[in-house]
Amino acid sequence: MSKTALIAQLSDLSDRAAAEADSFSGGLGSVKELILEYFGPNGLTAAYIVVAVLVLVLVWRLTKITFATLKYLVLPAVVLAMLGSFVLPYSFVILLPVTVTACSLILLVKG
C-alpha cells in the first residue's frame, strides 16, 4: 500500500469516526472545525493521534489497577478468610470484611 493511499484511508477513517462521534456529541464538530481552521488537516490528524494515545494510556492504567486489585486485594482476602475460617471459630462470611480491609490497607501502602 502506498503512502498516499494509506493517508487517504486514514483520513477517510478519521472522518467516519468523527461523524459517528458527532452524532453522540454536538460539540465535537465545532472542535474539529476549530482545529481544521487553525492547524489544517495535519493538525487534525495530530489531534486524533493525541486522543488515541490518551485513551490507550487510560485503558492501560485501568488494566493495571484491575490486576493489582486482583493480585493484592481479592485473592489474598479470600485466601486469608478461608484459612481463618478453618483455624478460628468464625465463619468465612464474618472474616471476609476483616481480611478485605487488611488487604486494602496493604494495597494502599504498596501504592
C-alpha positions as CSV (number, residue, x, y, z in Angstrom):
1,M,0.0,0.0,0.0
2,S,1.5,3.4,-1.0
3,K,1.9,6.2,1.4
4,T,-0.7,8.4,-0.2
5,A,-3.3,5.6,-0.2
6,L,-2.6,5.0,3.5
7,I,-3.0,8.7,4.3
8,A,-6.2,8.8,2.3
9,Q,-7.5,5.7,4.1
10,L,-6.6,7.2,7.5
11,S,-8.3,10.4,6.6
12,D,-11.5,8.6,5.5
13,L,-11.4,6.5,8.7
14,S,-11.0,9.6,10.8
15,D,-13.8,11.4,9.0
16,R,-16.1,8.4,9.6
17,A,-15.1,8.2,13.3
18,A,-15.7,11.9,13.7
19,A,-19.1,11.7,12.0
20,E,-20.1,8.8,14.4
21,A,-18.8,10.7,17.4
22,D,-20.5,13.9,16.3
23,S,-23.9,12.1,16.4
24,F,-23.3,11.5,20.1
25,S,-21.8,14.9,20.9
26,G,-22.7,18.1,19.1
27,G,-19.5,19.9,20.4
28,L,-17.1,17.6,18.6
29,G,-17.9,19.1,15.2
30,S,-17.1,22.6,16.3
31,V,-13.8,21.4,17.9
32,K,-13.0,19.7,14.6
33,E,-13.7,22.8,12.6
34,L,-11.7,24.9,15.0
35,I,-8.7,22.6,14.6
36,L,-9.1,22.5,10.9
37,E,-9.3,26.3,10.8
38,Y,-6.1,27.0,12.8
39,F,-4.0,23.9,12.1
40,G,-5.3,22.3,8.9
41,P,-5.6,18.6,8.2
42,N,-2.2,17.8,9.7
43,G,-3.3,19.3,13.0
44,L,-6.5,17.3,12.9
45,T,-4.5,14.1,12.3
46,A,-2.2,15.1,15.2
47,A,-5.3,15.7,17.4
48,Y,-6.7,12.3,16.6
49,I,-3.3,10.7,17.4
50,V,-3.2,12.5,20.7
51,V,-6.7,11.5,21.7
52,A,-5.9,7.9,20.7
53,V,-2.8,7.8,22.8
54,L,-4.6,9.3,25.8
55,V,-7.3,6.7,25.5
56,L,-4.7,4.0,25.3
57,V,-2.9,5.3,28.4
58,L,-6.2,5.4,30.3
59,V,-7.1,1.9,29.3
60,W,-3.6,0.7,30.2
61,R,-3.8,2.4,33.7
62,L,-7.2,0.9,34.3
63,T,-6.0,-2.6,33.4
64,K,-3.0,-2.2,35.7
65,I,-5.3,-1.1,38.6
66,T,-7.6,-4.0,37.9
67,F,-4.8,-6.6,38.0
68,A,-3.2,-5.0,41.1
69,T,-6.6,-5.2,42.8
70,L,-7.0,-8.8,42.0
71,K,-3.4,-9.6,42.9
72,Y,-3.1,-7.7,46.2
73,L,-6.8,-7.5,47.4
74,V,-9.2,-10.1,46.1
75,L,-7.1,-13.2,46.1
76,P,-5.3,-12.6,49.4
77,A,-8.5,-11.6,51.2
78,V,-10.4,-14.7,50.0
79,V,-7.5,-17.0,50.9
80,L,-6.9,-15.4,54.3
81,A,-10.7,-15.6,55.1
82,M,-10.8,-19.2,54.1
83,L,-7.7,-20.1,56.1
84,G,-9.0,-18.1,59.0
85,S,-12.4,-19.9,58.9
86,F,-10.5,-23.2,59.3
87,V,-8.3,-22.0,62.2
88,L,-10.6,-19.6,64.0
89,P,-14.2,-20.2,65.3
90,Y,-15.5,-17.5,62.9
91,S,-17.2,-18.2,59.6
92,F,-15.9,-17.2,56.2
93,V,-18.6,-14.5,55.8
94,I,-17.6,-12.9,59.1
95,L,-13.8,-12.9,58.3
96,L,-14.1,-11.7,54.7
97,P,-14.7,-8.0,55.5
98,V,-11.8,-8.0,58.0
99,T,-9.4,-9.6,55.5
100,V,-10.6,-7.2,52.7
101,T,-9.9,-4.3,55.0
102,A,-6.4,-5.5,55.9
103,C,-5.5,-6.3,52.3
104,S,-6.9,-2.9,51.3
105,L,-4.5,-1.2,53.7
106,I,-1.7,-3.2,52.3
107,L,-2.7,-2.2,48.7
108,L,-2.8,1.5,49.8
109,V,0.7,1.3,51.4
110,K,2.1,-0.6,48.4
111,G,0.9,2.2,46.2
